[in-house]
Structures are given as structure tokens and as C-alpha cells.
């Protein structure tokens, strides 16, 4: 039983570190870096139209993007629950 608990703890740690790294990279890429750019970057004048067209033509791409966002939301929700439980355990340990 102790071996299984240790494996689960290791798996959770690896999962949460990976989630943290993904979200930190998204934060840096879309929030931090653009603040330090001296000029406005326009990648393509009709980029949004091309993305919309690709999503319209490929339903599997649409389902994959929705699934990916759903996984991120679910992982964030689970992470918040785990942190809240850990915080509650810390508070109960301090009182006892």
C-alpha cells in the first residue's frame, strides 16, 4: 500500500509541475513578452479568417481544440481543489 501511495504522489507531482510549466509558458508568451516589444507585430492580415476557415472545414480540429481547452479547465479545477484541501490540512495540523 505504501508503494502505491508513493507512486501516486510522484505522478501527481509530475502532473502538476507539467501543468504549471505549460501555464507559465502561456503567461510569458502572451502577456510578458508582448509588453517588451517595441513595434506591433502583425503576422498575417487575414490570419483569423484562415483559422476560422480551417476550423470550419475540419470538424476534428474543432473537437480537438474544444477538448484541449476542456482538459486545461478540468486540470485547473482539480488543481484548485487539491490546493484547497492541502491548505485545509495545513490549517488543521496547526490547530492540533
C-alpha beads as a LAMMPS data file, in Angstrom:
LAMMPS data file: protein, C-alpha beads

96 atoms
95 bonds

1 atom types
1 bond types

-500.0 500.0 xlo xhi
-500.0 500.0 ylo yhi
-500.0 500.0 zlo zhi

Masses

1 110.0

Atoms # bond

1 1 1 0.000 0.000 0.000
2 1 1 2.844 2.359 0.806
3 1 1 4.368 1.735 -2.634
4 1 1 1.128 2.689 -4.409
5 1 1 0.788 5.887 -2.380
6 1 1 4.351 6.839 -3.216
7 1 1 3.749 6.244 -6.944
8 1 1 0.553 8.302 -6.854
9 1 1 2.349 11.148 -5.075
10 1 1 5.111 11.073 -7.697
11 1 1 2.565 11.007 -10.529
12 1 1 0.666 13.972 -9.056
13 1 1 3.865 15.930 -8.614
14 1 1 4.943 15.328 -12.217
15 1 1 1.449 16.195 -13.477
16 1 1 1.210 19.457 -11.509
17 1 1 4.741 20.527 -12.458
18 1 1 3.916 19.909 -16.118
19 1 1 0.671 21.847 -15.802
20 1 1 2.477 24.696 -14.090
21 1 1 5.140 24.825 -16.811
22 1 1 2.541 24.883 -19.588
23 1 1 0.553 27.657 -17.945
24 1 1 3.655 29.660 -17.071
25 1 1 4.860 29.436 -20.675
26 1 1 1.462 30.618 -21.912
27 1 1 1.554 33.527 -19.491
28 1 1 5.038 34.538 -20.586
29 1 1 4.265 34.113 -24.297
30 1 1 1.011 36.043 -24.350
31 1 1 1.415 38.578 -21.544
32 1 1 5.024 39.258 -20.595
33 1 1 6.805 39.191 -23.963
34 1 1 4.331 41.475 -25.791
35 1 1 4.835 44.180 -23.153
36 1 1 8.522 44.478 -24.090
37 1 1 8.086 44.538 -27.868
38 1 1 8.899 47.925 -29.379
39 1 1 6.811 47.502 -32.508
40 1 1 3.432 45.987 -33.187
41 1 1 3.692 42.601 -34.852
42 1 1 1.098 41.683 -37.461
43 1 1 1.709 38.071 -38.520
44 1 1 -0.790 37.982 -41.369
45 1 1 -3.640 40.308 -42.331
46 1 1 -6.219 37.515 -42.635
47 1 1 -4.906 35.102 -40.019
48 1 1 -8.152 34.966 -38.044
49 1 1 -10.123 34.252 -41.219
50 1 1 -7.760 31.430 -42.142
51 1 1 -8.046 29.887 -38.676
52 1 1 -11.846 30.133 -38.792
53 1 1 -11.895 28.558 -42.247
54 1 1 -9.676 25.667 -41.134
55 1 1 -11.859 25.048 -38.098
56 1 1 -14.992 25.132 -40.258
57 1 1 -13.561 22.709 -42.810
58 1 1 -12.088 20.252 -40.286
59 1 1 -14.582 19.260 -37.575
60 1 1 -11.924 17.048 -35.938
61 1 1 -9.755 20.142 -35.414
62 1 1 -12.666 21.920 -33.764
63 1 1 -13.340 18.955 -31.471
64 1 1 -9.638 18.663 -30.629
65 1 1 -9.372 22.356 -29.709
66 1 1 -12.506 22.177 -27.566
67 1 1 -11.171 19.020 -25.913
68 1 1 -7.822 20.652 -25.229
69 1 1 -9.434 23.672 -23.605
70 1 1 -11.693 21.338 -21.631
71 1 1 -8.637 19.441 -20.364
72 1 1 -6.980 22.689 -19.283
73 1 1 -10.112 23.825 -17.459
74 1 1 -10.553 20.441 -15.781
75 1 1 -6.886 20.315 -14.748
76 1 1 -7.116 23.825 -13.299
77 1 1 -10.247 22.884 -11.394
78 1 1 -8.608 19.759 -9.977
79 1 1 -5.505 21.762 -9.083
80 1 1 -7.608 24.310 -7.189
81 1 1 -9.359 21.519 -5.277
82 1 1 -6.038 19.864 -4.380
83 1 1 -4.543 23.154 -3.207
84 1 1 -7.645 23.944 -1.155
85 1 1 -7.524 20.509 0.521
86 1 1 -3.809 20.876 1.239
87 1 1 -4.452 24.326 2.715
88 1 1 -7.234 22.943 4.910
89 1 1 -4.936 20.122 6.089
90 1 1 -2.225 22.653 6.969
91 1 1 -4.686 24.702 8.984
92 1 1 -5.996 21.646 10.831
93 1 1 -2.426 20.487 11.579
94 1 1 -1.554 23.884 13.074
95 1 1 -4.552 23.783 15.420
96 1 1 -3.945 20.211 16.568

Bonds

1 1 1 2
2 1 2 3
3 1 3 4
4 1 4 5
5 1 5 6
6 1 6 7
7 1 7 8
8 1 8 9
9 1 9 10
10 1 10 11
11 1 11 12
12 1 12 13
13 1 13 14
14 1 14 15
15 1 15 16
16 1 16 17
17 1 17 18
18 1 18 19
19 1 19 20
20 1 20 21
21 1 21 22
22 1 22 23
23 1 23 24
24 1 24 25
25 1 25 26
26 1 26 27
27 1 27 28
28 1 28 29
29 1 29 30
30 1 30 31
31 1 31 32
32 1 32 33
33 1 33 34
34 1 34 35
35 1 35 36
36 1 36 37
37 1 37 38
38 1 38 39
39 1 39 40
40 1 40 41
41 1 41 42
42 1 42 43
43 1 43 44
44 1 44 45
45 1 45 46
46 1 46 47
47 1 47 48
48 1 48 49
49 1 49 50
50 1 50 51
51 1 51 52
52 1 52 53
53 1 53 54
54 1 54 55
55 1 55 56
56 1 56 57
57 1 57 58
58 1 58 59
59 1 59 60
60 1 60 61
61 1 61 62
62 1 62 63
63 1 63 64
64 1 64 65
65 1 65 66
66 1 66 67
67 1 67 68
68 1 68 69
69 1 69 70
70 1 70 71
71 1 71 72
72 1 72 73
73 1 73 74
74 1 74 75
75 1 75 76
76 1 76 77
77 1 77 78
78 1 78 79
79 1 79 80
80 1 80 81
81 1 81 82
82 1 82 83
83 1 83 84
84 1 84 85
85 1 85 86
86 1 86 87
87 1 87 88
88 1 88 89
89 1 89 90
90 1 90 91
91 1 91 92
92 1 92 93
93 1 93 94
94 1 94 95
95 1 95 96
